[in-house]
Amino acid sequence: LFQYKFRDLTIEELKNVNKTYPNFTFSMNTYTFKDGSQKDLLNFSGTVPVKYGNSYNIPIHLWILDSHPFAPPICFLKPTVNMGISVGKHVDAHGRIYLPYLQNWSHPKSTVIGLIKEMIAKFEEELPLYSLSSSDAARQSELLSYIAKITEGETDMKSKSKIGGGKNEGCFNKITVVGAGDLGIACVLAIAAKGAADKVVLLDLSEGAAKGGTMDLEIFALPNVEISKDFSASADSKVVVLTVNSLGSAQTYLDVIQSNVDLFRGIIPAISHYSKNTVLLVASHPVEVMTYVSWKLSAFPKSRVIGVGANLDTERFQYILTNLLKAELLAKDAWVIGEQGEDKVPSWTSCNLVANQTETMAARNSREEVANRAMEVLKGKGQRSWSVGLSVADLTDTILKDKRKVHSVSTLAKGCCNINSEVFLSLPCILGTNGVMDVVKLEDDQLVQEKLQSSAGSIHDLQQQLKL
């Protein structure tokens, strides 16, 4: 313990832990931080008693930083091969434990004993581990070896090992939908109906047994649809659709988004580990921010991280122009772009109106009037889960079949319309097997550019306040 700045205080605290939890074992090991730096740190492993109907001994592993007790420990679950991790509010896919007690750590009020007590209390609300069947346990052992690397400090997200057997890769079209709420189930049904995927996996991250729609999917079993709680079931997916939204009791809009970010911290690394070449398609809210978060957490190239963005709005917009306003010629060049919601804007990818300048101005005015009427109709439509599910199925169909079709989806907008920040906005993109192949150039329109820049500014300010 010679490198510990407050050695006596640390030893005193560890004695207290040993008295209360004599089953803990102590040792010194090397911990590798996310930036690659390493330190020899004191750590201890043991089990904590948790009552959740029955009594369980939950195995944990705590690393004590050399600035202890002024910095909180780094905490992990340490599951055995026959235990699966239940990703939730307080635990991510690697077993890293996040608690309010750790966030609000302050010496001398905060102690390791107090931390363990809160851990027990939170685990009694939401059990962090579940028992695996023997077949699941075999798959879990590979995941555990990966988790072990992380808990020992290795953070190589580019491990070359293949999980789940990728022998069909290249000819097998598999899609995973993460989240078994109304939107997730709507996506599964729409994708299955579209028929482009050979297999659709619904990853249900909710607690306990299947409930509601997931149970109905199990009862009325659909061909090629699998329901699982295990991340390894997503292995070698061509597309992973993210539909999860945190249902926490957050007070502010920022808190709601932060709880979604915390949820994604436990999902994206596991998904990207099992499907290294997948396209991430984000449908969680707010879509622009969560697509940015997915891009950062996955470390995927920007082309393979897409938000559903304004695809549904654009399809509706073009339909309204063609069928209700009888403006078919305008519709083929019409797009809804920018930020999902009230700040979305109509735009055009063609400026060849007419040769004469006066006629061009008149044609532009006429076009704007028709577009405004179409946008008014669009406003009253709303977006139901099944509507978004159909839009998601449309996008996955284009990606799997390498259609190279243009869709208005959230993509990294840096460099477009004088936007200099890393934000995702809906733009017309050519989509194929590897995601965004190219962004289609928009007609120059000062007002549209200003609206996009305004959206980019507000989204960037929001992102700066998030803890990734």
C-alpha positions as CSV (number, residue, x, y, z in Angstrom):
1,L,0.0,0.0,0.0
2,F,3.0,2.3,-0.2
3,Q,1.6,4.3,-3.1
4,Y,-1.7,5.1,-1.4
5,K,-1.8,8.7,-0.4
6,F,-3.9,8.1,2.7
7,R,-2.6,4.8,3.7
8,D,-3.8,4.8,7.3
9,L,-7.3,5.8,6.4
10,T,-7.5,3.1,3.7
11,I,-6.2,0.4,6.1
12,E,-8.6,1.4,8.8
13,E,-11.5,1.2,6.4
14,L,-10.5,-2.2,5.1
15,K,-10.3,-3.5,8.6
16,N,-13.9,-2.4,9.1
17,V,-14.9,-4.2,5.8
18,N,-13.2,-7.4,7.0
19,K,-15.0,-7.3,10.3
20,T,-18.5,-6.9,8.7
21,Y,-17.8,-9.2,5.6
22,P,-15.2,-11.7,6.6
23,N,-15.7,-13.7,3.4
24,F,-13.9,-10.9,1.3
25,T,-10.4,-11.7,0.1
26,F,-7.9,-8.9,-0.5
27,S,-5.1,-8.6,-3.1
28,M,-3.0,-6.2,-5.2
29,N,-3.4,-6.4,-9.0
30,T,-2.8,-4.2,-12.0
31,Y,-5.8,-2.2,-13.2
32,T,-5.9,-0.7,-16.7
33,F,-7.9,2.5,-17.1
34,K,-9.8,3.5,-20.3
35,D,-7.0,5.7,-21.4
36,G,-4.6,2.7,-21.3
37,S,-2.7,3.9,-18.1
38,Q,-2.1,1.2,-15.5
39,K,-1.8,1.1,-11.7
40,D,-1.3,-1.5,-9.0
41,L,-4.4,-1.3,-6.9
42,L,-5.8,-2.9,-3.9
43,N,-8.9,-4.9,-4.7
44,F,-11.2,-7.3,-2.9
45,S,-13.7,-10.0,-3.9
46,G,-16.5,-11.6,-2.0
47,T,-20.2,-12.1,-1.9
48,V,-23.0,-9.8,-0.5
49,P,-26.3,-11.3,0.9
50,V,-29.3,-10.2,-1.1
51,K,-33.0,-11.2,-0.4
52,Y,-35.1,-11.3,-3.6
53,G,-37.8,-13.8,-2.6
54,N,-35.1,-16.3,-1.8
55,S,-31.6,-15.4,-0.3
56,Y,-28.8,-15.0,-2.8
57,N,-25.0,-14.4,-2.4
58,I,-24.1,-11.9,-5.1
59,P,-20.4,-12.0,-6.0
60,I,-18.7,-8.6,-6.4
61,H,-15.2,-7.2,-7.1
62,L,-14.2,-3.8,-5.9
63,W,-11.0,-1.8,-6.9
64,I,-9.8,0.7,-4.3
65,L,-8.2,3.8,-6.0
66,D,-4.9,5.2,-4.6
67,S,-6.7,8.4,-3.6
68,H,-9.1,6.5,-1.4
69,P,-11.1,7.5,0.7
70,F,-11.5,10.7,-1.3
71,A,-12.4,8.8,-4.5
72,P,-15.0,6.0,-4.8
73,P,-14.1,2.4,-5.6
74,I,-14.6,0.9,-9.1
75,C,-17.2,-1.8,-8.7
76,F,-18.0,-4.9,-10.7
77,L,-20.2,-8.0,-10.4
78,K,-18.2,-11.2,-10.6
79,P,-20.7,-13.8,-12.0
80,T,-19.9,-17.5,-12.3
81,V,-20.3,-19.4,-15.6
82,N,-24.0,-20.3,-14.8
83,M,-25.0,-16.7,-14.0
84,G,-26.2,-14.2,-16.5
85,I,-26.0,-10.4,-16.0
86,S,-29.3,-8.5,-15.9
87,V,-28.5,-5.2,-17.5
88,G,-30.4,-2.5,-15.7
89,K,-30.3,0.9,-14.1
90,H,-27.3,0.0,-11.9
91,V,-25.4,-2.6,-13.9
92,D,-24.1,-2.6,-17.5
93,A,-23.4,-5.6,-19.8
94,H,-19.8,-6.0,-18.5
95,G,-21.0,-6.1,-14.8
96,R,-19.8,-2.6,-14.0
97,I,-21.9,-1.3,-11.1
98,Y,-23.3,2.3,-11.1
99,L,-25.0,3.6,-8.0
100,P,-26.0,7.1,-6.7
101,Y,-23.7,6.4,-3.7
102,L,-20.7,6.2,-6.0
103,Q,-21.8,9.4,-7.9
104,N,-22.3,11.3,-4.6
105,W,-19.2,9.9,-2.9
106,S,-17.8,12.3,-0.3
107,H,-15.3,11.6,2.6
108,P,-15.9,11.1,5.5
109,K,-19.6,10.6,5.0
110,S,-19.1,7.9,2.3
111,T,-17.6,4.5,3.3
112,V,-17.1,1.1,1.6
113,I,-19.5,-0.4,4.2
114,G,-22.1,2.2,3.3
115,L,-21.5,1.5,-0.4
116,I,-22.0,-2.2,0.1
117,K,-25.2,-1.5,2.1
118,E,-26.6,0.6,-0.8
119,M,-25.5,-2.1,-3.3
120,I,-27.5,-4.7,-1.3
121,A,-30.6,-2.4,-1.2
122,K,-30.5,-1.7,-4.9
123,F,-29.9,-5.4,-5.8
124,E,-32.9,-6.3,-3.6
125,E,-35.0,-4.0,-5.8
126,E,-33.5,-5.3,-9.1
127,L,-31.6,-8.5,-8.9
128,P,-28.4,-8.1,-11.0
129,L,-27.9,-11.7,-11.9
130,Y,-30.0,-14.6,-13.1
131,S,-29.5,-18.3,-13.4
132,L,-28.6,-19.7,-16.9
133,S,-29.7,-23.0,-18.4
134,S,-26.8,-25.3,-19.2
135,S,-26.9,-24.5,-22.9
136,D,-26.9,-20.7,-22.2
137,A,-24.0,-21.3,-19.7
138,A,-21.7,-22.5,-22.4
139,R,-22.3,-19.3,-24.5
140,Q,-22.0,-17.3,-21.3
141,S,-18.5,-18.7,-20.5
142,E,-17.1,-16.9,-23.6
143,L,-18.8,-13.6,-22.6
144,L,-17.4,-14.0,-19.0
145,S,-13.8,-14.4,-20.3
146,Y,-14.3,-11.1,-22.1
147,I,-15.8,-9.5,-19.0
148,A,-13.0,-10.8,-16.9
149,K,-10.5,-8.9,-19.2
150,I,-12.4,-5.7,-18.6
151,T,-12.7,-6.2,-14.8
152,E,-9.0,-6.9,-14.8
153,G,-8.5,-3.7,-16.7
154,E,-8.1,-4.9,-20.3
155,T,-10.3,-2.8,-22.5
156,D,-9.6,-4.1,-26.0
157,M,-12.9,-3.7,-27.7
158,K,-11.4,-5.0,-31.0
159,S,-10.9,-8.6,-29.8
160,K,-10.8,-10.8,-32.8
161,S,-12.7,-13.7,-31.2
162,K,-16.0,-14.8,-32.8
163,I,-18.8,-15.5,-30.5
164,G,-21.9,-17.5,-31.4
165,G,-20.4,-19.1,-34.5
166,G,-20.2,-16.9,-37.5
167,K,-19.9,-19.6,-40.2
168,N,-23.0,-18.3,-41.9
169,E,-21.7,-14.7,-42.0
170,G,-22.0,-13.3,-45.5
171,C,-25.0,-15.2,-46.6
172,F,-27.2,-15.1,-43.4
173,N,-29.3,-12.0,-42.9
174,K,-29.9,-11.6,-39.2
175,I,-31.4,-8.6,-37.5
176,T,-31.4,-7.9,-33.7
177,V,-34.0,-5.6,-32.2
178,V,-32.9,-4.4,-28.7
179,G,-35.8,-3.6,-26.4
180,A,-39.1,-5.4,-26.0
181,G,-41.4,-2.5,-25.5
182,D,-44.2,-1.5,-27.9
183,L,-41.7,-0.1,-30.4
184,G,-39.4,-3.1,-30.3
185,I,-42.2,-5.5,-30.9
186,A,-43.6,-3.3,-33.7
187,C,-40.2,-3.4,-35.3
188,V,-40.0,-7.2,-35.0
189,L,-43.4,-7.7,-36.6
190,A,-42.8,-5.2,-39.4
191,I,-39.3,-6.7,-40.2
192,A,-40.7,-10.2,-40.1
193,A,-43.6,-9.2,-42.4
194,K,-41.1,-7.5,-44.9
195,G,-39.3,-10.9,-45.3
196,A,-35.8,-9.5,-45.9
197,A,-34.3,-11.1,-42.8
198,D,-33.5,-14.8,-42.4
199,K,-33.7,-14.4,-38.6
200,V,-35.0,-11.7,-36.2
201,V,-33.8,-11.7,-32.6
202,L,-35.7,-9.7,-30.0
203,L,-33.4,-8.9,-27.1
204,D,-35.6,-8.4,-24.1
205,L,-33.6,-6.6,-21.4
206,S,-36.6,-6.2,-18.9
207,E,-36.5,-7.9,-15.5
208,G,-38.0,-11.3,-14.8
209,A,-40.2,-13.5,-17.0
210,A,-41.5,-12.4,-20.4
211,K,-44.5,-10.1,-20.0
212,G,-47.1,-8.5,-22.3
213,G,-46.2,-8.4,-25.9
214,T,-43.1,-10.6,-25.5
215,M,-45.2,-13.3,-23.9
216,D,-47.6,-13.1,-26.9
217,L,-44.7,-13.4,-29.3
218,E,-43.7,-16.6,-27.5
219,I,-47.2,-18.0,-27.5
220,F,-47.9,-17.3,-31.1
221,A,-44.4,-18.3,-32.2
222,L,-43.4,-16.7,-35.5
223,P,-41.0,-18.5,-37.9
224,N,-37.5,-17.0,-37.8
225,V,-38.2,-14.9,-34.6
226,E,-36.1,-15.6,-31.5
227,I,-36.6,-14.0,-28.1
228,S,-33.6,-13.9,-25.8
229,K,-32.2,-12.1,-22.7
230,D,-28.6,-12.9,-23.6
231,F,-26.5,-10.5,-25.7
232,S,-24.7,-13.4,-27.3
233,A,-27.9,-14.2,-29.2
234,S,-27.3,-11.1,-31.3
235,A,-24.0,-12.4,-32.6
236,D,-23.2,-11.6,-36.3
237,S,-26.3,-9.4,-36.9
238,K,-26.2,-7.4,-40.1
239,V,-28.3,-4.7,-38.5
240,V,-29.0,-4.0,-34.8
241,V,-32.1,-1.8,-34.1
242,L,-32.0,0.1,-30.8
243,T,-35.5,0.8,-29.4
244,V,-34.9,1.0,-25.6
245,N,-35.8,4.1,-23.6
246,S,-35.2,4.4,-19.9
247,L,-38.3,4.5,-17.8
248,G,-36.6,6.0,-14.8
249,S,-38.2,8.6,-12.5
250,A,-36.0,11.5,-13.8
251,Q,-37.1,15.0,-13.1
252,T,-35.7,17.0,-16.0
253,Y,-35.3,16.5,-19.7
254,L,-31.6,16.3,-19.3
255,D,-32.0,13.6,-16.5
256,V,-34.2,11.6,-18.9
257,I,-31.6,11.7,-21.6
258,Q,-28.8,10.9,-19.1
259,S,-30.6,7.8,-17.9
260,N,-30.9,6.7,-21.5
261,V,-27.2,7.3,-21.9
262,D,-26.5,5.2,-18.8
263,L,-28.7,2.4,-20.3
264,F,-26.8,2.6,-23.6
265,R,-23.4,2.3,-21.7
266,G,-24.4,-1.2,-20.8
267,I,-25.8,-2.2,-24.2
268,I,-23.6,-0.7,-27.0
269,P,-20.2,-2.2,-26.0
270,A,-21.8,-5.7,-25.7
271,I,-23.7,-5.4,-29.0
272,S,-20.6,-4.1,-30.9
273,H,-18.5,-6.9,-29.4
274,Y,-20.8,-9.6,-30.7
275,S,-21.5,-8.0,-34.1
276,K,-18.3,-6.1,-35.1
277,N,-19.5,-5.3,-38.7
278,T,-23.1,-4.5,-38.0
279,V,-25.0,-1.3,-38.9
280,L,-26.5,0.3,-35.8
281,L,-30.0,1.7,-36.4
282,V,-31.1,3.9,-33.5
283,A,-34.8,4.5,-32.8
284,S,-34.5,5.5,-29.2
285,H,-35.3,9.1,-28.1
286,P,-34.1,11.8,-28.7
287,V,-32.9,10.1,-31.8
288,E,-30.1,12.6,-32.8
289,V,-28.5,12.5,-29.3
290,M,-28.8,8.7,-28.9
291,T,-27.3,8.1,-32.4
292,Y,-24.3,10.3,-31.4
293,V,-24.0,8.3,-28.1
294,S,-24.2,5.0,-30.0
295,W,-21.4,6.2,-32.4
296,K,-19.2,7.3,-29.5
297,L,-19.7,4.1,-27.4
298,S,-19.4,1.7,-30.3
299,A,-16.3,3.4,-31.9
300,F,-17.8,2.3,-35.2
301,P,-17.2,4.4,-38.4
302,K,-19.9,7.1,-38.8
303,S,-21.3,5.3,-41.9
304,R,-22.4,2.3,-39.7
305,V,-24.3,4.3,-37.1
306,I,-27.6,5.7,-38.3
307,G,-30.7,7.2,-36.6
308,V,-34.2,6.6,-38.0
309,G,-34.5,10.4,-38.1
310,A,-36.9,11.8,-40.6
311,N,-37.4,8.7,-42.8
312,L,-41.0,8.3,-41.8
313,D,-41.7,12.0,-42.1
314,T,-40.1,12.1,-45.6
315,E,-42.1,9.1,-46.8
316,R,-45.3,10.7,-45.6
317,F,-44.3,14.1,-47.0
318,Q,-43.7,12.6,-50.5
319,Y,-47.0,10.7,-50.2
320,I,-49.0,13.8,-49.3
321,L,-47.4,15.8,-52.1
322,T,-48.1,13.1,-54.7
323,N,-51.5,11.8,-53.6
324,L,-53.2,14.6,-51.8
325,L,-51.7,17.7,-53.4
326,K,-51.1,16.1,-56.8
327,A,-47.6,17.5,-57.0
328,E,-45.8,14.3,-58.1
329,L,-42.9,16.1,-59.9
330,L,-42.1,18.0,-56.7
331,A,-42.4,14.9,-54.5
332,K,-39.4,13.0,-56.0
333,D,-37.0,15.8,-54.9
334,A,-38.7,16.6,-51.6
335,W,-37.2,15.7,-48.2
336,V,-37.8,16.3,-44.6
337,I,-34.4,16.9,-42.9
338,G,-32.9,18.2,-39.6
339,E,-34.1,17.5,-36.2
340,Q,-36.9,15.1,-35.4
341,G,-40.0,16.9,-34.0
342,E,-41.1,20.5,-34.4
343,D,-37.8,21.7,-35.8
344,K,-37.8,19.5,-38.9
345,V,-37.7,21.4,-42.2
346,P,-38.7,20.6,-45.8
347,S,-35.9,20.7,-48.4
348,W,-35.0,19.8,-52.0
349,T,-32.3,17.9,-53.8
350,S,-32.9,19.5,-57.2
351,C,-32.7,23.2,-58.2
352,N,-33.5,22.8,-61.9
353,L,-36.8,24.6,-61.8
354,V,-36.9,26.7,-65.0
355,A,-34.3,28.6,-67.1
356,N,-35.8,32.1,-66.7
357,Q,-34.9,33.8,-63.4
358,T,-38.4,35.4,-63.0
359,E,-40.1,32.1,-63.7
360,T,-37.7,30.4,-61.3
361,M,-38.7,32.8,-58.5
362,A,-42.4,32.2,-59.2
363,A,-41.9,28.4,-59.3
364,R,-40.0,28.5,-56.0
365,N,-42.8,30.5,-54.3
366,S,-45.4,28.0,-55.7
367,R,-43.3,25.1,-54.5
368,E,-42.9,26.6,-51.0
369,E,-46.6,27.1,-50.8
370,V,-47.3,23.5,-51.7
371,A,-44.6,22.3,-49.2
372,N,-46.1,24.4,-46.4
373,R,-49.5,22.9,-47.0
374,A,-48.0,19.4,-47.0
375,M,-46.1,20.1,-43.7
376,E,-49.4,21.3,-42.1
377,V,-51.0,18.0,-43.1
378,L,-47.9,16.1,-41.8
379,K,-48.1,17.8,-38.4
380,G,-51.5,16.2,-37.6
381,K,-50.3,12.6,-38.2
382,G,-48.4,11.8,-35.1
383,Q,-46.1,8.7,-34.9
384,R,-47.3,5.5,-33.4
385,S,-45.1,2.5,-32.6
386,W,-46.3,0.6,-35.6
387,S,-45.7,3.6,-37.9
388,V,-42.0,3.8,-36.7
389,G,-41.8,0.0,-36.9
390,L,-42.8,0.1,-40.6
391,S,-40.2,2.8,-41.2
392,V,-37.5,0.7,-39.5
393,A,-38.4,-2.3,-41.6
394,D,-38.1,-0.1,-44.7
395,L,-34.6,1.0,-43.7
396,T,-33.4,-2.5,-42.8
397,D,-34.8,-3.8,-46.1
398,T,-32.7,-1.2,-48.0
399,I,-29.6,-2.1,-46.0
400,L,-29.9,-5.9,-46.2
401,K,-30.6,-5.9,-49.9
402,D,-28.0,-3.3,-50.6
403,K,-30.6,-1.2,-52.6
404,R,-28.6,2.0,-52.5
405,K,-31.8,3.9,-52.1
406,V,-32.0,7.4,-50.7
407,H,-33.5,7.9,-47.2
408,S,-33.6,10.9,-44.8
409,V,-31.8,9.4,-41.8
410,S,-29.8,10.8,-38.9
411,T,-26.1,10.9,-39.9
412,L,-23.0,12.8,-38.7
413,A,-23.7,16.3,-40.1
414,K,-20.3,17.8,-39.4
415,G,-19.0,19.5,-42.5
416,C,-22.5,20.0,-44.0
417,C,-24.1,23.4,-44.1
418,N,-21.2,24.9,-42.2
419,I,-21.8,22.7,-39.2
420,N,-18.6,22.2,-37.3
421,S,-19.8,20.2,-34.3
422,E,-20.2,16.4,-34.0
423,V,-24.0,16.2,-34.2
424,F,-26.3,13.9,-36.0
425,L,-29.1,15.4,-38.2
426,S,-31.4,13.9,-40.8
427,L,-30.0,14.3,-44.3
428,P,-30.8,12.4,-47.6
429,C,-28.4,9.5,-47.5
430,I,-27.7,6.7,-50.0
431,L,-28.0,3.5,-47.9
432,G,-26.4,0.1,-48.6
433,T,-25.0,-3.0,-46.9
434,N,-22.4,-0.9,-45.0
435,G,-24.8,1.9,-44.0
436,V,-24.4,5.4,-45.3
437,M,-22.6,5.3,-48.7
438,D,-23.0,9.0,-49.5
439,V,-25.0,12.1,-48.5
440,V,-27.0,13.6,-51.4
441,K,-26.3,17.3,-51.9
442,L,-29.2,19.6,-51.0
443,E,-30.3,22.7,-53.0
444,D,-28.7,25.9,-51.6
445,D,-31.3,27.5,-49.4
446,Q,-30.2,30.0,-46.7
447,L,-33.2,29.5,-44.5
448,V,-32.8,25.7,-44.5
449,Q,-29.1,26.1,-43.6
450,E,-29.8,28.5,-40.8
451,K,-32.4,26.1,-39.3
452,L,-30.0,23.2,-39.5
453,Q,-27.2,25.2,-37.9
454,S,-29.7,26.2,-35.1
455,S,-30.6,22.6,-34.5
456,A,-27.0,21.6,-34.5
457,G,-26.2,24.3,-31.9
458,S,-28.9,23.2,-29.5
459,I,-28.1,19.5,-29.9
460,H,-24.4,20.1,-29.3
461,D,-25.1,22.2,-26.2
462,L,-27.3,19.3,-24.8
463,Q,-24.6,16.7,-25.6
464,Q,-21.9,18.7,-23.8
465,Q,-24.0,18.4,-20.6
466,L,-24.1,14.6,-20.8
467,K,-21.8,12.2,-19.0
468,L,-20.6,9.6,-21.5
